Amino acid sequence: MKLELSELIKKCEQKLEKEYKKLDDICEYNSEKVLKAFWKNQISEVHFNSTTGYGYGDIGRDAVEKVFASIFKAEMALVRNQFISGSHALSTTLFALLRPGDLLLSITGTPYDTLHEVIGIKENKSSLKSFGILYDEIALKENDFDEEKIIQYLKEHTVKVIAIQRSKGYSTRKSITIDQLEKIMKTIKEVSPKTIIMIDNCYCEMVSKKEPIEVGADIVVGSLIKNLGGGMAPNGAYIVGKKELIELCAERLTLPGEGAEVGPSLGINRDFFKGIFFAPSIVKSALKTAILTSCLLEELGYDVEPKYDEQRADIVQNIIFHNKEDLIRYCEGIQMSSPIDAKSLPIPSDMPGYDDPIIMAAGTFIQGSSIELSCDGPLRKPYIAYQQGSLTYEYGKIAIIKAIGHLLEK
């Protein structure tokens, strides 16, 4: 079996040369974009400083935010270690932008599980719903926006915020490409120019040459233990966009009247700078690992999404097992291949914010980091493994070989 798998890997890597070249081109483009942002904002060693307490006068923190704003071509950025996750940053943004009686509309169907209690899809006394904020959703139609239904809805309702989740989350749909995003946002602004368009950009940063602000988004949110943290940031998240909106988010995160001017960096600035600096290359490694996984498992007869040669919107690779035993076994293989806790056995269990038991394989240096190689999924039909990350292609390749070997030993 090892010999057969070795030959299959060689076959796949030869087939993938053209796809890998595309990723090299994107990485080079984004690397230049990042470097120019460092030059523009004259980053120096003094910006690696640390503050405590209130965080007054933290020039390093402010410089990090200027670099992020430059990369995204945004008016302002909020990049903080006070955010505990991407979901926290999304929650902060929604509470900052919406007021009682306002209407929030998701046009990518039901959002990711951890936002259900934030919105009030699942009852919670602290939800948006409990504050009198209304919510509705429009599902995707054949993996694209239901443009006709969205236009009609906007003509009939006053929508304060439209939410778009680019990555698929724990769903069976495809992720949203930057081209799809550009097209629908142009339509939305023509019909309802005052509606704020908010993008959940988790897992999608630097997968293409453009980011959502460049194609019409008002505000964009993401996590730093995913793509833009580059495996360096130990926690945190970012919000970028129009200045007036980011200021509202800053005052929701801290307090009215102080906003972005407070919040100590606690020594994290260097990690944030290094993370964004390495991000283009790290994202390329994650994508190469995902593409190899897709090719190998399709050759072995498994259902995969996306296919190895499809356009990608994020770093996530779906493997549809159709049974829980294979899902569990594959995740076990990923855990066995990890640098940390390789001897641990991932066991499906209940987790805060999720309705189904979740199996998570992640022997990572940073807890919950999904730019490092990880694999997880809910124990519900059709039993999909959601694999993402890998700090280098070489480590990813080794892990995938071991995981597939473990899967085939059954």
SULSUL-V56629 format. One line per field, one symbol per residue. burial: b if it has 24 or more other ideal C-beta (glycine too) atoms within 12 Angstrom, else e. A space follows every 50 residues. Layout:
burial->???
This chain:
burial->eeeebeebbeebbeebeebbebbeebbebbbebbbebbeebebeeebebe beeebeebbbbbbbbbbbbbbbbbbbbbbbbbbebbbbbbbbbbbbbbee ebbbbbbbbbbbbbbbbbbbbbeeeebbbeeebbbbbbebeeebbbbebb eebbeeeebbbbbbbbbbbbbbbbbbbbebbbebbebbeebbeebbbbbb bbbbbbbbbbbbbebbbbbbbbbbbbbbbbbbbbbbbbbbbbeebbbbbb bbbbeeeebbbbbbbbebbbbbbbbbbbbbbbbbbbbbbbbbbbbbbbbb ebebbbbbebbbbbbbbbbbbeeeebbbbbbbbbbbbbbeeeeeebebee eebbeeebbbbbbbbbebbbbbbbbbbbbeeebbbbbbbbbbbebbbbbb bbbbbbbeee
